[in-house]
Amino acid sequence: MYRTSRVRRWLLRIAAYLAGVALLAVIGLVITWAASVSGWMDYRPEGTVGTLGRVSRLQGRVALVTGASRGCGKGIAAVLGEEGATVYVTGRSVRGEPATLGRPGTIDETADEVTARGGTGIAVRCDHADDAQVRDVFARIHDESGRLDLLVNNAWSGYEIGPDPALAFWQIEWRHWDLMFSGGLRAAAYASCLAAPPMIGARHGLIVNLTWVLDRPHGHAFYEVVKTGTNKLTEQMADDLRPHEVACALSG
């Protein structure tokens, strides 16, 4: 479908932007799924040229990347933009207001970068622990774009307390359990529940859940539990979606 050299060059550009295992794995999953299942990247409107003078393979496709103010979420959104996609990016940090924990980056900056790279970036403020806000995001995507091809569940509030692997389970602040489950596992599950119906109706789509490195223990008891839950949730989601020609996969 695409020569190995072309895929290699694309992956090298991704690595140069953000040297993150999760980012590379997500994009690799998109490539594999697109090439072998749906022909997603074969969609080539005549005359559509990307930022590097080549055809934008995701022109006309719509993606939602949650938790995209910074880090892997921002990197994934930027690369999707480079391929011409319309990318909705969500998060709590917005331009002109204090960012979460004072960390650099906002969804507005991410959306600007998506657009600068050749896509269409759309920032939507959303706390993914608030179901009403999440529903509003999906309603807006439906109203504005009428479709959703890719959901990347990257939102994660567990970092608000660093998951120190040196802590025994009885030493961990109990609030960390709620942060990880409400803003992590539950957030991914709820967003997926809203993404699945339109994808099933179109018999086309991909949901990607971010997880920890699958073959290496982390050492933080609560983190291990929530990521194991993410892995099992993804496995069952994939089984449920497969008959409808929709894919679900892990990246870690």
N, C-alpha and C positions, 0 to 999 in steps of 0.2 A: 504493500500500500504506500508506504513511504520508505525511502532508502534509509538504511541504518545511519549513514553519515548525516542525514538531515535531522533525524531524531537526536543524534549525539550533539550536534551543534546547538539545537534548541535547549537541551538539558544543560549544556555548558553555560549558556546565557543565563539560565535560571540560577545555576550555582554561583555565577558571578554576582548576581543581584542579592541573593540571600543564601548563605551557606547553611542551610538547614535540612536535616534529614526528612522532616515532616513535609516540607515544601516539595522536595524532589519526589517523594513518594506520592503525594497527591497528584502532581502533574503527570507522573508516570501512570497512575491509575486512570487518569482522564485519557491519556494517549491510548493505553491498552484497551479500555472500554470502547472508546470511540472507533478505533481501528477494527476491532474484532466483533463488536456487537451491533453498533448502530450507524457507522459511517458518519458520525457527528462532524468530524473534521474534514469530510469530503465536501461539505457544503461551501461552495465557492461562487458567490454572486459575481457576475461579470464585472470586471473593472475595479473590484475591491482590493486595494493594495495596502499592506500594513506598513509599520514604521520603518522596516528594513527593506522596503521595495518588493516584498513578496505578498502573495495572496493572504488575506486575513482569514484563517480557517474557521474562526468562531463568529464571524459576522452574522448577525441575526439571532444568535443564541443568547439566552438570558441566564445569568448565574446569581446566586445569593451566597455571599461569604460572610458568616457571622463572626463577631469578635475581630474586626479587621482594622482597628485603629493603629496597630503596630505588629511587629513580629511576623509569624508565619501567615496569619490572616492577611496582612498587608501584602506580603510577598506573593501569595497565591492570587490575590485580586489583581496585582500589577501584571502578572504573566498572562492571566486571562484577558486583561485589557490589551496586552501586546498582540494577542491573537484576534482582536476585534470584537470581543464579547461586550454585551451590556452587563455590567456588574453592579449589583446592589450590595453595598457594604454597611454593616450594622455595628454598633458599639455604643458605649456610653460617653466617650470623650469627643467633644465637638469644639470647633474653633471658637475662640473668644471666651471660653469658660474653663474653669479648673479641670484638668484631666484626672482620670482615675488614678489615685495614689500619686498624683503629680508626675506621672510618667510621660515621656514625650510621645507625640503622635496623636492624631485625631482621625475620625472617619472622613472628614472633609479633605484632609491632606491625601488620604488614600484614594478617595474618589478623583481628586485632581490628577494624581499620578496615573490612575487607570486611563483617564481621558488623554493625558499627555502621551501615553504609550500607544494610542490608536483605538482604544475602546470607548465606551461610554460609562463613566463612573457616576453612581448615584448614592449619596450618603443618606442614610436613614437612622436617626437616633433611636436606639432601642436597648432597654435593659432586658436581657433574655430570661431573667427570673420573673418577669411580669408578663403573664399570658396575654393580657389585653394589648400590650405594646407589640407583642409578637404577632398577634392576629392582625393588627393594623399594618404591619410590614407586608404580610402576605396579601392582604386586601389591596394594598397599593400596587404591588407587583402585578396582580391580576388586572387591576383597572388600567394601569399604564402600559403594560407589556403583553398581557393576555397569555403568557406562557412562563414556564420555569423549567429550564433544562438541567441545571446543576445546583445542588445545595451542598455547601461545605460547612459542616458544623464544627466551628473553631472556637466559639464563645466559651469562656472559662473564667470563673471567678475565684478559683482555688488559689491563684497566685497572691491574693490579698493577704494571705498568711503563707509565708514560704514553706513548702512541704519538705521539711528537714528530715532526711532519711536517718539521721542519728537519733531521732526521738523514738522512744518506745511508745506503744499505742496509748498507754495510760498517761503519758506526758503531753500528748497532743491537745491543744486547745479545742474543746468540743465544737466551737463555732466553725472550725475548719471543715467538719463533716458536712454541715449544712451548706456552706459556700460551694464545696465541690459538687454536691449532688444537685442543688437548685440551679446554680449557674453553669454546671457542666453536663452531667448525665441527663438530668431532667430537661435541661434546655435543648439538648440534642434530640431527645425523644419527642418533645412537643413540636419543635420545628419540623421534624421529619413527618409527624402526623399531619401537619398542614401542607407539606410539600407533596406527599404521596398522592392524594386524589387527582390533582391536575396532571401529574406525571403518568398516572395509570390511565387517565382519560386519553392522553396523547400516545400511550404505549411507547414512551420514550423518556429517559431521564437517568440521572445518577445522583445518589446521595453518598457523601463521604464523611465519615466520622473520624476526628483526630483522636489518637490514643498515645500511650506510652510505647516505647520500643518493645515489641512483642516477645523477644527472646531474652530480655534482661530484667531482673527484678529491680524495683526502685528502692524499696526499703522503708517507705513511709506507709504505715498500715492503711490509713484512710485512702490515700492516693491509689494504692494497689487495688483496693476494693472497688473504687469508682471506675478505674480503667478496666478492670476485669468485667465490670457491669457493662461498660461501653462495648467491649469486645463481644460479649454474649448478645447484647441488644442488636448489634450490627449483624451478627450471624443469623439471628431470627428474622430481622428485617429483610435481609437478602433472600431468605427462603420464601417469605411472604410476597415479595415483590417480583421474584423471578418469573412466575407465570404471566405477569403483566408486561414483560419485556422492559422492566425498570431494574437498574443495578444499584447495589449498595455495597460499599467497601470500607475497609479501615485504612488509615494511614498512620504510621508510627515509626 
